[in-house]
């Protein structure tokens, strides 16, 4: 399916839903701008339009996947369940057994830190809000 680019007319309302290859889009410009705000991203109008196109294309692809018949397909908890090595039971991957091992001594590690409070490393604040 060929995708159309999202081009908003200058007088369009931000909450308007755009027609997309015969379907109504699932994400609005307002929603893209809100997600960008939450992620502390400053998007140009062109980037907002491209993001809108990309997000709706992803949702269309998910909708296509939802149409697939998955009857008889065994659900997987991990992709590794698909792999099997020589001598393994069908669909099982060899994993090393869990074992308890000694960790580093906290006092030794913290003594090598440039600054600590004897329980944690102290680091400079890097995010201002």
HUBELDA-V238976 format. One record per pair of residues at least 24 apart in sequence whose ideal C-beta (glycine too) atoms are under 6 Angstrom apart, sorted by the first residue. I is the first residue (numbers start at 1). GAP is how many residues later the second one is. Records with the same first field share a line. If there is no record, write none. Layout:
# HUBELDA-V238976
I: GAP / GAP
This chain:
# HUBELDA-V238976
3: 54
6: 43 / 46 / 47
20: 36
25: 31
26: 30 / 33
27: 28 / 29
